């Protein structure tokens, strides 16, 4: 518990520092480092043993510091697909380019096209959803619904999911009024909240699939990088897509 608290404080400090400094280069650098560590963890989750793909994608992650991240993401996915086809490699190799690299590059593009405040809004929605899903689930699990959320994550209750999405959407919508009218703010908050739930679920599925508790051990008391950002890997691309669609 002590390690978990210390790590949490350190992570909050780093996030606040990045937000306050709000520097394009620093933010891009941090995202690229997270992407590289995340891909290293994903190698285990997807059972990928081809280091060439990992090294190539790590290089592409570094390039995203200087080049449009969406361009880097598209080129990365297509390049790995071409490599798989040309050398008749396992199709599973494309996994690293899709998770977590592409979602993180989309997150970076969201920041570059909007603002750090928009990323802060994203963090608020996901954090509220995650926190209240835990609190509601801990206090009301199985009191209204006999079955849990799904077989993939049997410990996650439907009450918790509903509570997390409800609070994440309501409070998130209020915060979002800084950027959008209520209708658009509500749509984004609700969509991001639901997406974060399934981002967490997907990570749980990957870990259960290979029989591991955490994606890594780089964060004492918390596990790996993917364990901390799983919700954002689904939430950020959806927020980006909705904002692109409605215009900002």
C-alpha positions as CSV (number, residue, x, y, z in Angstrom):
1,X,0.0,0.0,0.0
2,X,2.8,2.4,0.9
3,X,4.5,1.8,-2.5
4,X,1.2,2.4,-4.2
5,X,0.6,5.7,-2.5
6,X,4.1,6.9,-3.2
7,X,3.8,6.0,-6.8
8,X,0.4,7.7,-7.1
9,X,1.8,10.9,-5.6
10,X,4.8,10.8,-8.0
11,X,2.5,10.2,-11.0
12,X,0.2,13.0,-10.0
13,X,3.2,15.3,-9.7
14,X,4.5,14.4,-13.1
15,X,1.1,14.9,-14.7
16,X,0.7,18.3,-13.0
17,X,4.2,19.3,-14.1
18,X,3.5,18.4,-17.7
19,X,0.2,20.2,-17.6
20,X,1.7,23.4,-16.1
21,X,4.7,23.5,-18.4
22,X,2.4,22.8,-21.4
23,X,5.3,22.5,-23.8
24,X,4.8,20.7,-27.2
25,X,8.3,19.1,-27.2
26,X,8.1,17.9,-23.6
27,X,4.6,16.5,-24.0
28,X,5.5,14.7,-27.2
29,X,8.6,13.3,-25.6
30,X,6.7,11.9,-22.6
31,X,4.1,10.4,-24.9
32,X,6.8,8.7,-27.0
33,X,8.5,7.3,-23.9
34,X,5.1,6.0,-22.7
35,X,4.5,4.4,-26.1
36,X,7.8,2.6,-26.1
37,X,7.4,1.2,-22.6
38,X,3.8,0.3,-23.4
39,X,4.8,-1.5,-26.6
40,X,7.5,-3.4,-24.6
41,X,4.7,-4.5,-22.2
42,X,2.4,-5.4,-25.1
43,X,5.0,-7.8,-26.5
44,X,4.2,-10.0,-23.5
45,X,0.4,-9.6,-23.7
46,X,0.3,-10.3,-27.4
47,X,3.0,-12.9,-27.2
48,X,5.1,-11.1,-29.9
49,X,8.7,-12.2,-30.1
50,X,9.9,-10.2,-33.1
51,X,12.2,-7.5,-31.8
52,X,12.5,-5.9,-35.3
53,X,9.0,-4.7,-35.2
54,X,9.4,-3.4,-31.6
55,X,12.6,-1.5,-32.6
56,X,11.0,0.0,-35.7
57,X,7.9,1.1,-33.9
58,X,10.0,2.6,-31.1
59,X,11.9,4.6,-33.7
60,X,8.6,5.8,-35.1
61,X,7.4,6.8,-31.7
62,X,10.5,9.0,-31.4
63,X,9.8,10.5,-34.8
64,X,6.4,11.6,-33.6
65,X,8.1,14.2,-31.4
66,X,9.0,16.0,-34.6
67,X,6.5,14.8,-37.3
68,X,2.7,14.8,-37.4
69,X,1.7,11.9,-35.0
70,X,-1.3,10.8,-37.2
71,X,1.0,10.5,-40.2
72,X,3.4,8.5,-38.0
73,X,0.6,6.2,-36.8
74,X,-0.7,5.5,-40.2
75,X,2.8,4.8,-41.6
76,X,3.6,2.6,-38.7
77,X,0.5,0.4,-39.1
78,X,0.9,0.1,-42.9
79,X,4.7,-0.6,-42.6
80,X,4.2,-3.4,-40.2
81,X,1.4,-4.8,-42.3
82,X,3.7,-4.7,-45.3
83,X,6.5,-6.4,-43.4
84,X,4.1,-9.2,-42.3
85,X,2.9,-9.7,-45.9
86,X,6.4,-9.6,-47.5
87,X,8.1,-12.0,-45.1
88,X,4.9,-14.0,-44.3
89,X,5.1,-13.3,-40.6
90,X,2.5,-13.9,-37.9
91,X,-0.4,-11.4,-38.3
92,X,-0.2,-10.9,-34.6
93,X,2.8,-8.6,-35.1
94,X,0.6,-5.8,-36.2
95,X,-0.8,-5.7,-32.6
96,X,2.0,-3.4,-31.2
97,X,1.2,-0.7,-33.8
98,X,-2.5,-0.8,-32.9
99,X,-2.1,-1.1,-29.2
100,X,-0.7,1.1,-27.6
101,X,1.1,3.1,-30.3
102,X,-1.7,4.3,-32.5
103,X,-4.0,5.4,-29.6
104,X,-1.2,7.3,-27.9
105,X,-0.3,9.1,-31.2
106,X,-4.0,10.0,-31.6
107,X,-3.9,11.3,-28.0
108,X,-0.8,13.4,-28.9
109,X,-2.6,14.8,-32.0
110,X,-5.6,15.7,-29.8
111,X,-3.3,17.8,-27.6
112,X,-1.6,19.4,-30.6
113,X,-4.9,20.3,-32.3
114,X,-6.7,21.5,-29.2
115,X,-5.0,22.3,-25.9
116,X,-3.7,20.8,-22.6
117,X,-7.0,21.9,-21.1
118,X,-8.7,19.4,-23.4
119,X,-6.4,16.6,-22.2
120,X,-7.2,17.7,-18.7
121,X,-10.9,17.2,-19.5
122,X,-10.2,13.8,-20.8
123,X,-8.3,12.9,-17.6
124,X,-11.2,14.2,-15.5
125,X,-13.8,12.1,-17.3
126,X,-11.8,8.9,-17.2
127,X,-10.6,9.4,-13.6
128,X,-14.2,10.1,-12.4
129,X,-15.5,7.0,-14.3
130,X,-12.8,4.8,-12.9
131,X,-13.0,6.1,-9.3
132,X,-16.8,6.0,-9.0
133,X,-17.0,2.6,-10.7
134,X,-14.7,1.3,-8.0
135,X,-16.6,3.1,-5.1
136,X,-20.1,2.2,-6.3
137,X,-19.0,-1.3,-7.1
138,X,-17.4,-1.8,-3.7
139,X,-20.6,-0.6,-1.9
140,X,-23.4,-1.9,-4.1
141,X,-22.1,-4.8,-6.1
142,X,-24.7,-7.5,-6.6
143,X,-27.4,-5.6,-4.8
144,X,-29.3,-4.6,-7.9
145,X,-28.0,-7.0,-10.5
146,X,-27.3,-10.7,-9.9
147,X,-24.7,-11.0,-12.6
148,X,-21.4,-9.1,-12.9
149,X,-20.5,-6.8,-15.8
150,X,-19.2,-9.7,-18.0
151,X,-17.2,-12.9,-17.8
152,X,-14.0,-11.2,-18.9
153,X,-13.8,-9.2,-15.7
154,X,-15.9,-11.1,-13.1
155,X,-14.9,-8.8,-10.3
156,X,-16.3,-5.8,-12.1
157,X,-20.0,-5.2,-11.1
158,X,-22.7,-3.8,-13.4
159,X,-23.7,-1.4,-10.6
160,X,-20.1,-0.1,-10.5
161,X,-20.0,0.4,-14.3
162,X,-23.4,2.2,-14.3
163,X,-22.4,4.4,-11.4
164,X,-19.0,5.2,-12.9
165,X,-20.4,6.1,-16.3
166,X,-23.3,8.1,-14.7
167,X,-21.0,10.2,-12.5
168,X,-18.3,10.5,-15.2
169,X,-20.8,11.7,-17.7
170,X,-22.7,14.2,-15.4
171,X,-19.6,15.8,-13.9
172,X,-17.6,15.5,-17.1
173,X,-20.4,17.3,-19.0
174,X,-20.3,20.2,-16.6
175,X,-16.5,20.5,-17.0
176,X,-16.9,20.2,-20.7
177,X,-19.0,23.4,-20.9
178,X,-15.7,25.2,-20.9
179,X,-15.3,23.9,-24.5
180,X,-18.7,23.0,-25.9
181,X,-22.4,23.5,-25.5
182,X,-24.2,21.1,-23.2
183,X,-25.3,18.7,-25.9
184,X,-21.8,18.2,-27.4
185,X,-20.3,18.2,-24.0
186,X,-22.7,15.5,-22.9
187,X,-22.1,13.4,-26.0
188,X,-18.3,13.5,-25.6
189,X,-18.4,12.9,-21.8
190,X,-20.7,9.9,-22.1
191,X,-18.8,8.4,-25.1
192,X,-15.4,8.9,-23.4
193,X,-16.7,7.4,-20.1
194,X,-18.1,4.3,-21.8
195,X,-14.9,3.9,-23.9
196,X,-12.7,4.1,-20.8
197,X,-14.7,1.2,-19.3
198,X,-14.0,-1.0,-22.4
199,X,-10.4,0.1,-22.5
200,X,-10.0,-1.2,-19.0
201,X,-11.9,-4.4,-20.0
202,X,-9.7,-5.0,-23.0
203,X,-6.6,-4.7,-20.9
204,X,-8.1,-7.2,-18.5
205,X,-8.8,-9.6,-21.3
206,X,-5.2,-9.4,-22.6
207,X,-3.8,-10.1,-19.2
208,X,-6.2,-13.0,-18.5
209,X,-5.4,-14.4,-21.9
210,X,-1.7,-14.9,-21.1
211,X,-2.2,-15.5,-17.3
212,X,-0.6,-12.4,-15.8
213,X,-1.8,-10.0,-13.1
214,X,-0.1,-6.9,-14.4
215,X,1.2,-5.7,-17.8
216,X,4.6,-4.9,-16.2
217,X,6.3,-3.8,-12.9
218,X,7.7,-0.4,-13.8
219,X,5.3,1.3,-11.4
220,X,5.6,0.0,-7.9
221,X,2.2,-0.9,-6.5
222,X,0.5,-0.2,-9.7
223,X,2.0,-2.7,-12.2
224,X,2.9,-1.5,-15.7
225,X,2.3,1.5,-17.8
226,X,-0.6,-0.2,-19.7
227,X,-2.3,-0.9,-16.4
228,X,-2.5,2.9,-15.8
229,X,-3.4,4.1,-19.2
230,X,-5.7,1.3,-20.5
231,X,-8.9,3.5,-20.3
232,X,-7.2,6.3,-22.1
233,X,-6.2,4.1,-25.0
234,X,-9.9,3.7,-25.9
235,X,-11.2,7.1,-24.6
236,X,-8.6,9.4,-26.3
237,X,-9.2,8.1,-29.9
238,X,-13.0,8.4,-29.5
239,X,-12.7,11.9,-28.1
240,X,-10.4,12.9,-31.0
241,X,-12.9,11.4,-33.6
242,X,-15.9,13.1,-32.1
243,X,-14.2,16.5,-31.9
244,X,-13.0,16.0,-35.5
245,X,-16.6,15.3,-36.5
246,X,-18.3,18.2,-34.8
247,X,-15.4,20.6,-35.2
248,X,-13.4,22.5,-32.7
